[in-house]
Amino acid sequence: MKPYERLIKSNTKENLWIYILLVLQKEPHYGWDLYTIIEKDFGFKPGSITPYRVLYRLEDQGLVTSETKERKRVYKITKLGKDELVKVKDFYSQIIKKIDEGGN
C-alpha cells in the first residue's frame, strides 16, 4: 500500500469514531443509519458491523449516550463527545498549518 493510500485508510476506516461523532453532532441516529450516512457524506464504506463496535466503545467512554425507542437504540453525542471533536479539529488544523508552512 502506498503512503497516500495508508493515510486515507488511517484517516477514515481506522478512525471511524470521528465520523460517527460528526454525524451524531448534527442529530441523533440509529446505529444502522450510520453506515449509509458515512458512505454518502464522507465517501467511504465502514465495515457492516464496525459502526456498532465503535458506538459501544464511544458509549463506554461517555462520548455518546443511547436510549431505546420503539425497540431500536438511538445514539446521541454528549458534551464530552463534542469536546473530543474540538480536539480533533485542533489536531488536524495544526497538521495542515505545518504542511502549509513546509514542515517548519
N, C-alpha and C positions, 0 to 999 in steps of 0.2 A: 504494500500500500504506500502510495506516495505521501510526502509530508502534508500537502494541502488536503488530501483525502482523509488523513488521520485527524487533521484539525477540524474538518467538518464533522466527522463522526464523534469526536470528543466534545464538540460544542453543540451537538444535537442529541443523538440517542443516548450517549453516556452521561448527559446532564439533563435528562428529561424533566427532572424536578423543576427546573427554571421555567420551562414551557407550561407545565401544569399550573404553577403558581400564576404565571401571566394570564392564562385562560381564566382561572378562578378569580383573579383580581377584577375581571370585568363583571362576572356574575357566577353564582353557584351552578354546579353541573353534576349530573350523574357521571359515574366513572366511565361508563361505556360511551358517553359523548366525547370524551377527551381524544380518543383515537382519531376520530373523524375531524374534529376541530383542529388538532395539531397538524394533521396532514394538509388540511385546507389552508390554514393561516400561516404555517411555518414551512411547508413544503417537504416534510419528511414523514415516514411512517414509523411510529414506535411499534414494538412488538405487541401482539394482540393482548397479552396479559400484563405486560410491563407497566402500563399506567396504574393498574391496581396495586402492584407490588410497591410502586413509588408512592402512591396515595397512602398506603398503610404506614410506610416509613415516615412520611410527612406528618401524618396524624400522630404517630408516636412521639414525634419531635415537637408537636404543638404548632406546626406551621399551617395546618388545616384542621377543620373540625368536620364532623359529618352527623347527619341525622337521617332517620328512615322516614320517607314519605311515600305512601302508597306502596309499601313493601320494597321500595328501592332506596338505596343510600345516596344522599345528596351531599356533595362536598363543598366547603366554603373556606376561603382563605382567612387566616387570623391576622391580627396586628403583627404578631411575630413573623408570619409569612410575608407580609408586606415589607417589614423591616429587612428581611432577607433579600427581597428583590432590590431594595435600595443598595444594599451591599454589592449585589451582582452588577447593577448599573455602574456603580463607582469603580468596581474592578475592571469591567470592560472599557470604561471611559479612560482609565489610566493606561491600559494597554494600547488603545487607539492613539492616545496622546503620545506615547513612546514611539509608536510606529510613524506617526506624522513628523515627529522630531528626528527620525532616523536612528532611533535607539539611544539617543543621548539623554 
